[in-house]
């Protein structure tokens, strides 16, 4: 049953049961998200939930916090709490972001946040097998799907193989540029995946809360024996997930 005035499931929270009130409220909110709201819809405000169910602000925040922690809800600073989108699930493979999006009929685009011809740090130098005086292409992009931020992409490209890369349209797929303009096809990569918390800067760029968990994917890509790309990407976990198949 739904409260027609508020659009909330009409339910009475009870004391003296084995199920605490915050858990009862969480179950109500799960029902609301499942039956009445769509991904991207805003959840009713905390005060509305307090008054509708006769609970404290602490109880409301705990119930919502549980659903944020499980990825069912997403907080947006200054805007409210929203039903989370189902993340795009992808396998570990050598596809570009553009190809991944296009395969799922999501329109890919990019915003270039920084581009330069400069000397990288020692980690990138070691991977490229060049010395500290050799400049390489540095490209930082915000990658979007249907106009919404998916990931922050910080990449270096080996100038020995694509010296004038920035003269190309790097708003599009760099892998396609490498293949079409330089006859370079990425054939293998090592990927390291970790979980990190959003800093104030990455939270602003990706439009998430400070401290929200992000998926960090570091890729070292090569064409044969030639090191081509060193890339660190931060993905929004409400819009992207990795699937791995393991067999014995």
C-alpha positions in Angstrom: 0.0 0.0 0.0 1.2 3.5 -0.9 0.6 6.7 0.9 -1.0 8.8 -1.9 -0.1 12.1 -0.4 3.6 11.4 0.0 4.0 8.5 -2.5 5.5 6.4 0.4 4.6 2.9 1.4 2.1 3.2 4.2 3.6 1.2 7.0 3.8 1.5 10.8 7.2 1.1 12.5 6.9 -0.9 15.7 8.8 -1.0 18.9 9.7 -4.1 20.9 10.5 -6.3 17.9 13.7 -8.1 17.0 14.0 -5.8 14.0 15.3 -2.3 14.9 13.5 0.7 13.5 16.3 1.8 11.2 16.2 -1.7 9.6 12.4 -1.5 9.3 12.7 1.9 7.6 15.5 0.6 5.3 13.2 -2.2 4.1 10.5 0.4 3.4 12.9 2.5 1.4 14.1 -0.6 -0.5 10.5 -1.3 -1.4 10.0 2.3 -2.5 13.1 2.1 -4.8 12.0 -1.2 -6.2 8.3 -0.3 -6.9 7.8 3.4 -7.1 11.1 5.1 -8.0 13.4 4.7 -11.0 17.2 5.1 -11.1 18.0 8.8 -10.9 14.8 9.7 -9.0 15.2 11.6 -5.8 14.4 10.1 -2.4 12.0 12.0 -0.2 13.8 14.3 2.2 14.8 13.4 5.7 12.2 15.5 7.4 9.5 14.0 5.2 10.6 10.5 6.2 10.7 11.5 9.9 7.2 12.8 9.9 5.8 10.0 7.7 7.1 7.2 10.0 7.5 8.9 13.3 11.2 8.3 13.7 14.2 10.4 14.6 16.6 12.0 12.2 19.3 9.6 13.4 17.1 6.6 12.4 16.4 8.1 9.0 20.1 8.8 8.4 21.2 5.3 9.4 18.6 3.7 7.1 19.7 5.8 4.2 23.4 5.3 5.0 22.9 1.6 4.9 21.5 1.8 1.4 24.2 4.2 0.3 26.8 1.7 1.6 25.2 -1.1 -0.5 25.1 1.0 -3.6 21.3 1.3 -3.8 21.2 5.0 -3.1 23.6 7.8 -4.0 24.1 11.1 -2.2 24.8 14.3 -4.2 26.1 17.2 -2.1 23.6 20.1 -2.0 21.1 18.2 -4.2 19.8 15.2 -2.2 19.7 11.4 -2.2 19.0 9.5 -5.4 18.2 6.0 -6.5 21.5 4.7 -7.9 21.9 3.7 -11.5 22.8 0.1 -12.2 26.5 0.1 -12.9 27.7 -0.9 -16.4 29.3 -4.3 -15.9 32.3 -5.0 -18.1 34.9 -7.8 -18.4 38.6 -7.2 -18.2 39.6 -6.7 -21.9 41.6 -4.5 -24.2 38.7 -2.3 -25.3 38.8 1.4 -25.2 36.3 3.5 -23.2 34.7 4.6 -26.5 34.3 1.0 -27.6 32.9 -0.1 -24.2 30.3 2.7 -24.3 29.3 2.2 -27.9 28.8 -1.5 -27.4 26.2 -0.7 -24.8 24.6 2.0 -26.9 25.8 4.7 -24.6 27.1 7.9 -26.3 30.7 8.4 -25.3 32.3 11.9 -25.0 35.3 13.5 -23.2 36.3 16.7 -21.6 40.0 17.5 -21.7 41.2 18.7 -18.4 44.9 18.8 -19.2 47.2 18.1 -22.1 51.0 18.5 -22.2 54.3 17.4 -23.7 56.4 16.9 -20.6 58.6 14.6 -18.6 56.6 12.0 -16.5 57.4 10.7 -13.1 59.9 7.9 -12.5 57.2 5.2 -12.6 56.1 6.1 -16.1 59.8 6.6 -17.2 60.6 3.1 -16.0 57.7 1.6 -17.9 58.5 3.5 -21.1 62.2 2.6 -20.6 63.3 6.2 -21.2 65.3 8.7 -19.1 64.2 11.7 -17.1 64.9 14.1 -19.9 62.6 12.5 -22.5 59.2 14.2 -22.8 56.0 12.2 -23.4 52.3 13.0 -24.1 50.3 13.6 -20.9 46.5 13.6 -21.3 43.9 14.0 -18.5 40.3 13.5 -19.6 36.9 13.3 -17.9 35.1 10.4 -19.7 31.3 10.7 -20.0 28.5 8.4 -21.1 25.3 10.1 -22.3 26.7 13.3 -20.9 27.2 11.9 -17.3 30.7 11.5 -15.7 31.9 7.9 -15.6 35.6 8.1 -15.0 38.6 10.4 -14.7 41.4 9.2 -17.0 45.0 10.3 -16.4 47.2 8.8 -19.2 50.7 9.0 -20.6 51.6 8.0 -24.2 55.1 7.0 -25.3 56.5 9.8 -27.6 58.8 7.4 -29.3 55.9 5.9 -31.1 53.3 8.7 -31.3 55.3 11.9 -31.1 52.6 14.3 -32.2 49.6 12.6 -30.6 48.1 15.9 -29.4 47.7 17.2 -32.9 44.9 14.6 -33.3 41.3 14.8 -32.0 42.0 13.3 -28.6 38.4 14.0 -27.5 37.8 10.6 -29.3 39.4 7.2 -28.8 43.2 7.4 -28.5 43.4 3.7 -29.3 41.7 4.3 -32.6 44.1 7.2 -33.3 47.1 5.1 -32.5 45.9 2.4 -34.8 44.7 4.6 -37.7 47.5 7.3 -37.6 50.5 5.4 -36.2 49.7 1.8 -37.1 50.0 0.9 -33.4 47.6 -1.8 -32.1 47.5 -2.5 -28.4 48.1 -6.2 -28.0 48.4 -6.6 -24.2 48.2 -4.9 -20.9 48.7 -5.3 -17.2 45.9 -3.9 -15.1 45.9 -3.3 -11.3 42.5 -2.6 -9.7 42.1 -1.1 -6.2 39.5 0.8 -4.2 40.1 4.4 -3.2 38.2 7.2 -1.6 37.3 10.3 -3.6 39.3 13.3 -2.7 37.8 16.8 -2.7 39.2 17.4 -6.2 38.1 14.1 -7.8 34.7 14.4 -6.0 34.1 17.8 -7.7 35.1 16.4 -11.1 33.1 13.2 -10.9 30.2 14.8 -9.1 30.3 12.5 -6.1 30.6 13.0 -2.3 34.1 13.4 -0.8 35.1 10.0 0.6 32.8 8.0 -1.8 34.5 4.8 -2.9 35.9 4.8 -6.5 37.4 2.0 -8.6 41.0 2.7 -9.5 42.2 0.9 -12.6 45.9 1.3 -13.5 46.7 0.0 -17.0 50.2 -0.6 -18.6 49.5 -1.2 -22.2 51.9 -2.4 -24.9 52.0 -3.1 -28.6 54.1 -6.3 -28.8 57.2 -5.5 -26.8 56.8 -1.8 -27.1 55.4 0.1 -24.0 52.7 2.5 -25.3 50.4 3.7 -22.6 50.5 4.2 -18.8 47.0 5.1 -17.6 45.3 5.5 -14.2 41.5 5.8 -14.3 39.1 6.5 -11.4 35.6 5.1 -12.0 32.3 5.9 -10.3 31.2 2.7 -8.7 27.5 3.5 -9.2 28.1 3.5 -13.0 30.9 1.0 -13.5 31.8 -2.5 -12.3 34.3 -5.1 -13.3 33.4 -8.8 -14.0 36.0 -11.5 -13.8 35.7 -15.1 -14.7 37.8 -17.6 -12.8 38.2 -21.3 -13.4 40.3 -24.0 -12.0 
